[in-house]
Amino acid sequence: MKHRSFRHLALLAAVICLGLLVLAGVRLIGVFDAAKGQADASDPVQVKRGQLVYAEYCASCHGGKLEGQPNWQSRLPNGRLPAPPHDESGHTWHHPDAQLFEVTKYGLKNIAPPDYQTDMQAYEGVLTDGQIWDVLAYIKSTWPKDIQARQEKLNRGPSH
């Protein structure tokens, strides 16, 4: 009898572990899919949606014309950097879409030193993943074609 209940208990534990692994896998796939989302600068519908979201959530710091704050490369008296431009004069296009998505959603905590101070808020829980991709599509749509092409190379990775 003890042997049988041990087998049932082991089977139950195995089923629970399998269930947890499946749930974790679904969560990881969801995160992976978000990182593989699309910011299509050639999609006028996505760009227009992004322009509206940008105007509401981003323009107050990054500028209505994506120009950023003045002297964006010089620290303010509080030690923080002003908001950078997202037009071709800034560095946004020097980063692949997945990294831009991560910074927008989670802020700089995953890429900056632990004590780094910034005014850039994380938009997780404020904007949906789709809205973030839309904003990125809008930003990218404003870049000259040669800058878009250079940034697209970053999206394809070093082997392409």
RAKA-V976392 format. One record per run of one state. SS is the DSSP state (H for helix, E for strand, - for the rest). FROM is the first residue (numbers start at 1). LEN is the number of residues. If there is no record, write none. Layout:
# RAKA-V976392
ss: {SS/SS}
from: {FROM/FROM}
len: {LEN/LEN}
This chain:
# RAKA-V976392
ss: {-/H/-/H/-/H/-/E/-/E/-/H/-/H/-/E/-/E/-/H/-/H/-}
from: {1/2/36/44/58/59/63/75/76/81/82/92/95/97/107/124/125/127/128/129/142/145/157}
len: {1/34/8/14/1/4/12/1/5/1/10/3/2/10/17/1/2/1/1/13/3/12/4}
